[in-house]
Structures are given as structure tokens and as C-alpha cells.
Amino acid sequence: MAKFAVGDHVSWNSEAGRVAGRIIRVHRADFDYKGHRHRASRDDPQYEIESDKTDHIAAHKEAALTRIK
């Protein structure tokens, strides 16, 4: 079961420091993103997140994310 859902506000670490954004999609199966194959499953989903400050979209596993209240 996914810990996060579409619309949740989360943060994660990036090369530029802590970044925040909203989840726009939950992947529960393997998918291609930015030229790379990302592994995901129902038990270990990955999330597409749109940055709050830019239009950048990132893909991360659940363990990399922290919910923002």
C-alpha cells in the first residue's frame, strides 16, 4: 500500500539541497522516465513530484520522501 497519494505535499534531498513539491502521479509498475527505467511495484511504488519553485518533475521512491504538513 502506498504511503503517499496524489496531491500530497512532500520534500526530498537533491544536489541543490532540500526541495518541496506535490505528488502528481504514483507508479506501481516499472516505467521509463527521462531515458531511464525505474523499478516500481505495488509494495514499493515510485512517485512523480512537481517542484513548488520550478516546473521540474522528479521521480523518487517512498523512502526518499518526507510529508510536509
Helices and strands as residue ranges (DSSP letters): E 9-14, E 17-27, E 31-33, E 36-38, E 46-51, E 57-61, G 62-64, E 66-67
